[in-house]
């Protein structure tokens, strides 16, 4: 309780960041509900005292349910909508890759006006001849591969259920004589709201979790062939999204090999990861060469070192934001998560593998606090998602440490699991449904405008820029333009209105659900809206006010 209270006190200072904005709307209500549920678990432990042991049938059934719930939830809970720019870029890139391309050519007429199309999180090239996101390609390529055989939205569910299987295999290697501790590790992932909700999205995080656990499974086998296979997995895992996340998971294992004097393994992994990091550090420069043309202007500082410098410069007031992230992380896990995790951390005093697993979590929190405390929007704390396997295994360590108390604690575990499944997880789904629904509704109204173009003014409501999403080939109608990116509104109006195109100029009222979500006043049509409308009318466009 002291830890929760400290995180809560610090996190309220993060009201300048989205993490602080979500506290009152999602995290504190969840925390209040969870405290009530914990009280019910403690004071009314009416549940079976049978061992928490999953048989093979239970594991298979759990896997099928997790895939089904995540796939169903993508549409039923999240409206089939990609809310954040991270999700959108994964889908955008997967469309490009599915067509056998590494970048998508941008029509010459649009190259000068690319900024208006929303190039946030894309390669920093002015007047590009092609476009692709600035993210590494692994996650999007996985979606493209799944899309060859099935709905691409199955990517997250399949990766999440593979992580469930991999954590079981890791636990059985660590504790071959303790099936109950392995079952606790599976339960920790299966009942995690962060795992279930993120599995419904296009985020790269399910891929990080699956890849890290596959790597660990191979590493624990301690054979030369599986070590080489782990390096292959490491190549993919490092290139999923951002090049830092997987190496932070792996780094403590180098210390483990050093402590155990596994010199040959240490040399192999050191050489392997030096090559892996070198390859992915070069990747953005290779993509820029494909995106830039003779008239393009490549922004200075396009490499990862330069990006890191920029992030450090802008990472102010990091401690309250990270406190809010960690509070959010805890509130989106199942009810038994924190006590079992803390019990697992206690084991680190005398167990090297527990130290290694905990080290990956602590290293990630420390590094992200320094370089990029803000996670944007996510369920739980996204940058710890790939380490949830570590947390699950630490929970297993915690259960093993409580071996003398298991008969008494099993009732609490079963009751906590039941309340997490029947009350906590539906509440988390409701909050996600409400968040995504506000933007999905606005997105649908923009799509139904029936116009050729729509102007999106980011000042109308929080995070509206993410509604300016266009397909790689610009086949979507209306094409969505970021109004604040117009350096010369008359010039772009002349370009857009050449053939008397129709243009929608929304005012705040179309974003009513977003205003209600963040409790902000939409206000009347702004002077910028009125000016944009007049300029486009004068240029020959047919303008509609939404």
Buried (B, 14 or more C-beta within 10 A) or exposed (E): EEEBEEBBEBBBBBEEBBBBBBBEBBBBBBBEBBEEBBEBBEEEBEBEBEEBEBEEEEBEEBBEEBBEBBBEBBEEBBBEBBBBBBBBBBBBBBBBBBEEBBBBBBEEEBBBBBBBBBBBBBBBBBBBBBBBBBBBBBBBBBBBBBBEEEEBBBBBBBBBBBBBBBBBBBBBBBBEEBBBBBBBBBBBBBBBBBBBBBBBBBBBBBBBBBBBBBBBBBBBBEEEEBBEBBBEBBBBBBBBBBBBBBBBBBBBBBBBBEEEEBEEBBEBBEEBBEEBBEBBBEBBEEBBEBBBBEEBEBEEEBBBEBBBEEBEEEBEBBEBBBBBBBBBBBBBBBBBBBBBBEBBBBBBEEBEBBBBBBBBBBBBBEBBBEBBBBBBBBBBBBBBBBBBBBBBBBBBBBBBBBEEEBEEBBBBBBBBBBBBBEBBBEBBBEBBBBBBBBBBBBBEBBBEBEBBBBBBBBEBBBBBBBBBBBEBEEEEBBBBBBBBBBEEBEBBBBBBBEEEBBBBBBBBBBBBBBBEBBEBEBEEBBEBBBEBBBBBBEBBBBBBEB
